[in-house]
């Protein structure tokens, strides 16, 4: 384990800080995700993965905080996702202020032609040039990430609707792509059907832990 690594309270394996989300326990015992790592107090770290978040609420967080934690895996996933969306919004706003965004189809085309695109963001309901642009970005070896709807993306960028945006700064692109991966993972964990747990043998785990898992 490298000095800067942290241990996931779910799977208990060590990983880089950037691969884990920090959570803190508030004075009322509430669990608050802290992806920026800025909140005071004792922190625990968890992978944004369904298995790790489930194990965290089953006992990992309580062990780390030496206090009871009343929280379901879904609630943890929802809270983490919400905080990560705020974090991504902050990154997008910072990128816009830094002039590191090309907004709209024409500007994105220019950014692709001049090879300045580091990451392509597309709205989930963007039509038209979306396929063409993401294919062109892919040919440059750059990634494409879905970010909200046209209206949501527009609201972030001070326009009515925005379907496509190119991020031109490599560092900001990496940060936005990374947080987007975690948002998708949190969302998937939240939406995963409960029966999944039983079918993967979690029933036995639950029985061993004394059946404390709420029904
Ligand atoms: Zn883990």
Boltz pocket constraint, residues with backbone or C-beta under 6 A from the ligand:
constraints:
  - pocket:
      binder: B
      contacts: [[A, 8], [A, 9], [A, 10], [A, 11], [A, 12], [A, 13], [A, 46], [A, 47], [A, 49], [A, 52]]
      max_distance: 6.0
